[in-house]
Amino acid sequence: MLLFNEDFVFEMLELKDFAGERSWDRLRGRVIGEDGKSKRLIQKSSGALISVYGKTIGFIGSFDDVALAREAVSMLLGGAKHGTVRRFLERENKNRFQSKP
């Protein structure tokens, strides 16, 4: 229903683009985190909704929110540490809210 709003976009990442020698289960696990902690952090920090299903990861939200969530997930899939991604999200949120009038 959110996609009926013209301000929202949908994007999808395919895990096969990041898989290389790592298994898809391991990559999904990195995005979801222990008890869903990483996924919740990214959703809360970016404002975008994330769905991890099968070999894909979907994003729904405003263009800026989806771009931020996609970057955070891409960092995790590329091998960045969870703490690095958390600090990235904190820094981006600080910049986003300071630049708003």
C-alpha positions in Angstrom: 0.0 0.0 0.0 2.9 2.4 0.6 3.9 2.2 -3.0 0.6 3.9 -4.0 2.1 7.1 -2.4 4.1 8.7 -5.2 6.7 9.8 -2.6 7.8 6.2 -1.9 10.0 4.0 -4.0 10.9 0.3 -4.1 14.3 -1.1 -4.7 15.7 -4.6 -4.6 19.2 -6.0 -4.2 20.0 -9.5 -5.4 22.3 -11.4 -3.0 24.0 -13.1 -6.0 25.6 -9.8 -6.8 27.4 -9.9 -3.5 27.7 -13.7 -3.0 31.1 -14.5 -4.5 32.3 -17.4 -2.4 30.1 -16.7 0.6 26.8 -18.4 1.0 23.5 -16.6 0.7 22.5 -17.7 4.2 25.6 -16.1 5.7 24.9 -12.8 3.8 21.2 -12.8 4.9 22.4 -13.4 8.4 24.7 -10.4 8.3 21.9 -8.1 7.2 19.4 -9.5 9.7 21.8 -9.7 12.6 21.3 -11.5 15.9 17.6 -11.6 16.7 17.0 -9.0 13.9 19.1 -6.3 15.6 21.0 -5.1 12.5 17.8 -5.0 10.3 15.9 -3.1 13.0 18.8 -0.6 13.4 19.0 0.1 9.7 15.2 0.5 9.4 15.1 2.8 12.4 18.1 4.9 11.3 17.1 5.2 7.7 13.4 5.3 7.9 13.1 2.7 5.1 11.4 -0.7 5.5 13.6 -3.7 4.7 12.5 -7.2 3.7 15.0 -10.0 3.5 13.5 -12.9 1.6 15.1 -15.7 -0.3 17.9 -14.4 -2.4 16.7 -10.8 -2.4 16.6 -7.8 -0.1 13.8 -5.2 -0.7 13.6 -1.6 0.4 10.5 0.6 0.6 10.6 4.3 1.6 11.3 7.8 0.4 14.1 8.0 -2.1 16.6 9.4 0.5 15.7 6.8 3.1 16.0 3.9 0.6 19.4 5.2 -0.6 20.7 5.3 3.0 19.4 1.8 3.8 20.7 0.4 0.6 24.2 1.9 1.3 24.2 0.4 4.8 23.1 -3.0 3.6 25.7 -2.9 0.8 28.4 -2.1 3.3 27.4 -5.2 5.4 27.2 -7.4 2.3 30.6 -6.1 1.3 32.1 -7.3 4.6 32.1 -4.1 6.7 31.8 -4.6 10.4 28.5 -4.0 12.1 30.0 -1.2 14.2 31.3 0.6 11.1 27.8 0.5 9.6 26.2 1.7 12.9 28.7 4.7 13.0 28.0 5.4 9.3 24.2 5.5 10.0 24.7 7.8 13.1 26.9 10.2 11.1 24.5 10.3 8.1 21.5 10.9 10.4 23.4 13.7 12.2 24.1 15.3 8.8 20.6 14.8 7.5 18.9 16.4 10.5 21.4 19.3 10.7 20.9 20.3 7.1 17.1 20.4 7.4 15.7 24.0 7.8 
